[in-house]
């Protein structure tokens, strides 16, 4: 997982922490809350993901499949030379 985060940052991607820091208020220490209450944090994330999937499932699948296809294509072209 560490390699993925570093690879994403070197390619100019946005990390999950950067997105959460942008969306949540500055005074909310979400990392401390997740460490203190891991089960409710996972439950909240699961519920949020479920509702997000219900409302935007097709768009998410299109974006993810496009990303996967481009990554597979890039990796295959690197292997071939």
Helices and strands as residue ranges (DSSP letters): H 2-10, H 16-23, H 30-36, H 38-80
